[in-house]
Amino acid sequence: MSPVLLKAAVLGSPITHSLSPFIHNTAYKLLDIEGEYQAIEVKAGGLAAFLQQAEKDHFKGFSVTMPLKEEATGIASALDPQAALAQSVNTLIRNENGWRGFNTDITGIKTLISDLGYIEGGKGTVAILGAGGTSRAALAAVSDFKEKRVFRRSSARDAALRTIDSSVEIVDWDALDSPFDCDLLISTVPAGAIDIEKFGLRMDSAIDAIYSPWPPPLTGYCLRNEIPVATGIDLLLAQAMEQIRLMTQTAFDSNRLRGEIGALLRQTHDFPQAK
């Protein structure tokens, strides 16, 4: 048996539900790359020790998910400009100096914004639910929207949010008790964090970063009410394209590969496609 030329994985906790191994391993097959991508359980506080061993095991890169995105930001030997802006890392790539941190969520969210029909310049209002790593990536991705609001529970991350966009309006989570309107709603909070029906959200379109358990409340609400939505599956696919490029150092047509893997994913896992 020939040796595996590329070793990569997704790290987080819990991680058994992750669809990243399917996406990356399918990409390797379609791109004719000899590689192996796993899902590895790493709990909060355990990333530094894991990475020390990973260098010895010749891993090339990692996708980083909850609860490790902010932890990875502090551990990375250097940060890509987008990761530095968001102060959140979802990708680690090994080089001669250690592990360089990237944030492909920003590129992925920009891709979905385009998929939903928004064009550069003169955009309207966006509301972001949550203030964690994915939320900060979302704020960085919507820089050309006229008005940006972030709903959050704690003020601990307000300074980081304002570093990304000084014009952002930061709103207490309790204000969600009153209905609000926006052109685009981006939710990064867990499935049980909000009662969509109670809040009476009014939006023209949505991006839901969550996909497990399926369907999460926002995705289900949009599908029932025929509101265009890019699902957590769509975000996972969109952000994975840049991760695959970084890990494999291979050039490919991102839209074509994303479409091919997405079609296979939906065939095997029975996920609806975003409208």
Protein Blocks (a to p, Z undefined) as FASTA:
>chain_A
ZZdfbdcddddddfklpcklmmmmmmmmmnopacddddddddehilmmmmmmmmmnopab
dcdddfklmmmmmmpmbdcfklmmnopafbdcddfklpadddfklmmmmmmmmmnopaee
hiacdddedjbfklmmmmmmmmmpfbdcdddfbfklmmmmmmmommbccddfklmmpccd
dfbdcdfbdfklpcfklnopacfbdcdfbfbdcddfklmmmmmnopacddfklmmmmmmm
mmmmmmnopacdfklmmmmmmmmmmmmnopacdZZ
